[in-house]
Amino acid sequence: MSKSEKFRYLMLVLPVLLVFIAVGAIVAASAGGPLGASADNTTASTVYANINITPGSDPSQLCFSWETTSALIPAESTEPIPAVQIARASAMTGGVFPESRATTFYGQSIEAYVNPASAGTFSVPITPTATVFAGWYQNKVTATGLKPNTSYVYRYGNGTESNWSTVYSIKTGNPNSYSFLAMGDPQLGACLEPTGPRTLAADTEGWQNTMADAGKLFPNDSFMLSVGDEVNNTSSQQSQDNEYAAYFSASQMQDLPIANVDGNHDYYMGPYYGYHYDFPNQSAQYGATQWGNDGDFWFTYGNALFMVLNSNTLDVATHDAFIGQAIAANPNAKWRIVSFHHSLYCEADGNNADIEWRRLTYPSVFDKYKIDVVLSGHDHTYNRSYQMLGGVPQKKQTYYNGSVLHPTGTVYFTLDSGSGDKFNQFAGVPEAYTAFRWQQNVATFSQVSISDSQFSIVVYRTDNNQIVDKYSIVK
């Protein structure tokens, strides 16, 4: 490499490196339950950032993902070998990680790519010809064999003692009766509100407050579901890196598994979204767009099957095939829950061409497979539909103690902003499909509880934790 080439490479990588150093500081400062003193910036040449965990294929698994500025290659190896060590929290003594009683899991380290100049619309998808190396590597490790209702400690690195991260804590849930958090669009970087523009710092504070409020009310939830548009910027990698740093800076992000949905803002940076997370049972064919790393994925928790769809693809048949395969692999799942970004039965954005198209095509697939619940975002308002079947509101249901008994059709939820950075407004009277709608320009979060016989959702506003809406199904 010539001197001029080295200089150009340094100018390309240096801004990314500086972002990672800042992100590492944010993560170390805000992580939930750090138990050790070692820094996440383990060496001068490799910076760890944006550690996050996704629910595994079932409750005995967890999928870890984090970023490094170089591939994780131990000195005694020639191949990248990212590693995660996990031990029971009860084995910790004096703040020292119990390595002798820990299990080590290994994964893969891969280059991340980004499309730096997006130009996609509903009718003209982004062309995949402009992807470039993003300047960092994604590290993915899946841990297996975890026990329910158990507190663990973990650390991540490349398997060598001098390169382990800070020690963090995480607790598995009870699959027989559990709850999880559901968040509408964080969209960090939107920097909008009804009274005028705001800053990324304000967005970040709003998102951190939402997660903190939810964590205080419900410290034992098993995981969190974010229904898409985690970040906002659609054209600048540096801006989106800052927004991802803000998203991962929220409390609980290192000790709570999070299932993330691909939103339209996430999608417009090309394959970049897919390099930030490690998803279980992800299809390389069904739900995948031209980027190839953003396909549909599924996981189970107790007697519920969660199917996460990439609604940025226009091919409904691909979701049909995916749902069919996921159900075939989990035929005994009592609850069938689907999540994707673009809400079908919403108010403020409901007349857009792409929403109308999805409303005409998606529901028949959900009717076919008897989906119980759909959780979406995109609209930046809160909407709950009636039970819907064949596109028709099913208003004749049986209720007992506030719960609908053995309902017909599927209920659709549109979750409002999780950070308070952007709100849309209703226009006109409620649509025929709307059972309840709410918009008071306040960030909200939802808690979903699932047992063998009941699905319940309660929606809270973050300014006073009062209940906005609640809905329960018994079957």
N, C-alpha and C positions, 0 to 999 in steps of 0.2 A: 504494500500500500504506500503510495507516494505521500510526501508531506502535505500536499494540498488535499489529497483524499482523506488523510487522517484529520486534518482541520475541519473539513466539511462533515465528517462523521461525528467529531466532537461537538460541533455546533448543533447537530441533530439530536444527539443523545443527552447533552447537558441539561436542556430544559426538562426532559422527562425524568432524569435523575434527581433534579431539584424537587420536582413534584413528589417523587417517591420518598425522599427524605422527609418532606413535610407531612406526607401521609403517614409514614412510620411514626412520627412524633404524635400525630392525632390518635392513631390506633393505640399506642402505648399509654397515652394519657386518659383515653376514654373507655378502654375495654372493660367489660364486666368481669370483675373478680380476678385480676391478675394476682398470682400467688408467689411469684418469684421476682428476683431482682435483675435478671439478665435482660439486656436490651434487645429489641427486635432488629435493630441495625447491627447485624452480627459481625460484619467485616466492612472494611473500607470500600470494597468493590461490589458487594452484594447487599441490597436493601430489601427487607421484607415489608410488604404492605398489603392492605385490604384483605386480611384473613376473613373468611366467611364460611359458614357451614350450611349445607342443605340436608334436609331429611333424606335418609338412605332409602333403599328399596322397601325396607320394612323397619320397625322400630329398633331392631338390633344393629342397624347400620347408620353411619354418618358419613357424608361426603364433604371433604375439606378442599378449599381452593384458596390460593394466595399468590401474590405477585412478587417477582424478584427482577432485579435489573440485569441478572445474568443467570444462566442455567445452573441448577444445583448439582454440581459435580464434586463429590468427595475426592480427596487427594488420592485415595487408593483405587479410584475408578476412572473410567473414561466415558461413562454414560451418566446423564442426569438421573439422580435418584432422590427425589423429594421424599420426605419421611414424616410421619406423625407418630408420636409415642403417647399412649393412653394408659392411665392407671387409676385405680379406685382412689377417691379423695381421702379415704380413711387411712391410706398408706403414707400420706404426707406427714413428715415429722420435721419440725423446726423450719418450715418453709422450703425444704429441700425436696426436689422432685424424686420420687421413689423409682429410679431407673431399673433397679433389680426386680421390681415387681410390676413393671410396665410391659405392654405389648407394643411392638413396633410394626407399623404398616407402611408399605412403600407404594409409590405411584409413578407418575410421569411428569416431565417438565417439557413444555412445548412453547414455541414462538407464538406471540400474539400479533394479530394483524388488524388493520383498520382501514376503512375507506375514508380518506381525509376530505373528500369533496362530494357530499351527498346531494342527490337531486331527485329523490323519489316522490311519487305521488300515488294516489290510489290506483290510477289507471296506467301509470308508467313506472314500474318498479326500478329500483336502483340497478345500474349495471355493475357487475362484479369485477370489472377490469382494472380498477384503480387502487386495489388494496396494496398496502405497504407494511413493512415490519413496524410495529408500534414502539419498539425500543425496550420491550420487557418480555418476560416469560411467565406463563401460567403454570402453576404446580397443582396437581390434582392427586388426592389420596383418599381412598375409601377405607374406613374402619369398620370391622365386622365383629360379631360375637358379643355385642354389648347387652347388658342385662337391663330389664325395665326398672324404673323407680330407683335408679342408682346414681350417686354423685361421683363424677370422674374429674381428673385433672389431665390436661394434655399440653403438649408443646410440639412445635413443628420446625423443620429445618432440612438438613441433608444427611442426617444420621450421624454426624460427628459432634463431639462434645462442645467444641468451640462455636458451633453454628446453630445451636438450639435457640428458639425464640423465648420470650417471656412465657411463664407457665400460666395457663388459663383454666377456668373451671367450667363444667357443663353437667347438666343433670338430665337423664333420660326420664320419660314420662311413663304413665300407666296406660297401656293400650286398651284396657277394658273400659276405662272411663276417663276422658281427658278433655282438655280445651286447647284452643290455639287462637292467636291473634290474627286478624285480617286487616290489611291497610290499603286504602285507596292511594291513588297516584302520589308518591312523594314529589316527583318531578323537580328535584333540586336543581335550581338554576332558572326556573321559569320566571322568578322574580316579579310576580304580578299579584295584585290584590285589588279589590273593588275601589279602594281609595287612591290607587296610584302605584307606581313601580316600587320595588324593594330590592334588596341586595341578596347575593348568595349567602352572606353571613346571616341575614334574617331568615332565609329559607332553612339554613342549617339549624339555627336555633329552634325554629318551629318544629322541625323533624325530630331533633333531640328531645324536645319537650314532650312530643307525642309519645315517643318510645318510653321516656322516663315515666310519664303518667300511666301508661298501660302496664309497665313493669311493676310499678308500685301497687296498682290495684290487683294485678294478676301475676305474681312472681313465679308461679308454678306451671305456667302454660308450656306445652310441649314443643311448639314451634310457631313460626309466623309465616303468613302468606302475604306477599306484596303483589298486587294485581297489575303491575306494569308501570312504565314510565318512571323508573327509579331516578333517571336523570333527564335533563331537558335538551341540552345542546345537540344539534343535528349536523354540525359542519366542522367543528373544531375539536381535535383530539385533546389539546391542552385544556380547553374549557370543560370537556367531558371528564377528563382526569380529575380536575378539581371538584366536579360534581359527584363523581364516584367516591372521592375521599370524604366528601361531606356525608354521603349516604352511609358509608361504612363507619363514620365517626359516632353514630348514635349509640346510646347505651344498649346493652344486650346483644350487640351485633357479633360478639365473639363467644357468647355463652348461650345463644339461642339459635337453633337451626332455622333457616329461612328459605322458603320456596319462592323464587322470583319468577315473575311472568314477563315475557317479552312484549313491551309496549311499542307504539309506533315511533316514539322518540328514541327508544333504545335501538330499534331496527335500522333507523336511517344512518347510523354510523357503521353500517355493514356488519361484518362478522364480529365487531368489537364486543358487543353484548355477551356473546357466547364464551368469550375468554375470561370473563370475570367470575363464573360460577361452575360448579361441578354437579350436573344433574343426573339422578338415577334413571335407568331404563330409558334413556333418551334415544329417540329414533333418528337415524341418519337419513331416513326416507320420508316418513310421514310427518307433515307439519313443517318440514324443513324448506326454507326459501333457497334462493340461489347461493346463499352463503354456506349452507351445508352443516353448520354447527348450531342451529337454532331450532331443531325439531321438537315435536311434542315429547313430553316425558310423564311418567307416572310413578307414584309411590303409594304404599299402604300404611295405615296406622290403625291398629285394632281391626274393627270390622268395616272400615271405610276405605274406599279406593279413590284416590285423588288423581285426576287426569288434567294436566296443564297443557293447554293448546297454544300454538303460535298463531294468533289470528291475523298476523300480517300476511299470511299466505292467502291467496284467493281460491285455492283448490279445496273445496269442502270435502270432496271424496277422500282426500288424504287424512282428514280428521276422522271420517267415518271408519276407515280402515284401522287407524290407530286405536280408536275407542274399542272397536271390536276385538282387537288383539289384547288390549289391556284387560278387558272383562274376561276374555277366554283364559288369561293367565291368572285371574283372581275371581273364579266363578262364585265363591262363597261370600264375597263382600256384600254386606247388607246395604250400605250407603254408597251411592255413586255420585261423586262431587266433581264438577268440571269447573276449571277456572281459565279465563283468557282475558285479554285486555279490553277489546272493543265491546262495550255493552250493547246488547240487542234491544232491550226494552228500557230506554232511557228517555229523558225529557229534553234537556237543554241541547243535546247534540243529535237527537233522534231522527231528524229529517235530513241529515247529510247523506249523500249518495252512497258512500261506502257502508254506513250503518244500515240503511234500508236494504242494501244488497245482502248483507249478512243476516238481517232479520228474515229475509225470504228464503235463505238457504240453510242456516245452521239449525234452527229449531227442529226440523224434521229428523235430523240425525239424533238429537237428544230425545225426541219422542220415541224413536226406534229402539234406543237402548235404555229407556226408562230412567233417565238421569233425574236424580232427586233435586239437586241444587246447582245453580250456576252463579259464580262469583266473578264480577268484572269491575272495571273502572272506566277510565277514559273521559267520562262525562263531567267530572268535577262537580257533581251533585249527588245527593243520596236518593235512590229510587228502589222501591220494592214492588215487583210485579205481583199480580194475582198468580195463582197456579195457572200455567199456560199449557194447552194441549192443542195441537193442530193450528196454532196461531190464535186460538180463542181463549179468553179468560174463563177459567173454571170457578165460577162464583158460588156454586152450590156444593159446599164442603161441610163436613161434620166437625164440630169443635167440642172440646172438653177441657175445662180448666185453662182456657186460653190457647190450647194447642189444636192444630188441625190434625184429624185422625185419618190415617191411610188416604192421603190426598191423591187426586188424579193430576197428572201433568207435572211440570217442573216449575219451581219458583226461581226467579231471576233477581239478583241483587246487584245494584250499581253502587259502589262505595265512593264516598266523597274524598276530597283531598286529605292525605295523611300528614301533610306538613303545613297546610294553610297558605301555600304560596300562590294558589290560583283557584278561583271559583267561577263557575258558569252560572247563569241565571235561567229560571224557567220562563217560558213564553206561553201565555194563554192558559186555558183550563187543562187539568190533567188528561192525559191520553186514556183511552179505554182500557189499556193493559195495566195502568198504574193503580196499585192498591194503596200505596203511601209514598209521598215524596217530601223532601225536606231540604232547605237551603237557608242557612243563617250566617254564611261566610265565616264559619268556625271549623277548624280541623276536627276530624272524627277518627275513631278507631272502633273496631268490632271485636267482640270475643265470641267464638263459636265453641259450643260444648257438644260432645258426642258420647252417647252411651249405646248400649245394645238396642234400645228401643226408641231413643229420642235424639233429634237434631235441634239445637237451639242457637239462635244468634241474638246478641244484644249489642246495639250500637250506642256509643258514648261520644259526647262532645268534650273536647279537651279543656275548655276554659273553666268548666265547673264539674265535669264528670257526671253530669246528668244524662239520663237515658233518652236517646232520640227515638229509638224504635226497637222492638223485639218481636221475634217470630219463632215459632216452635212447631216441629213436625213429630208426630208419634206414629210409628208403624211396627 
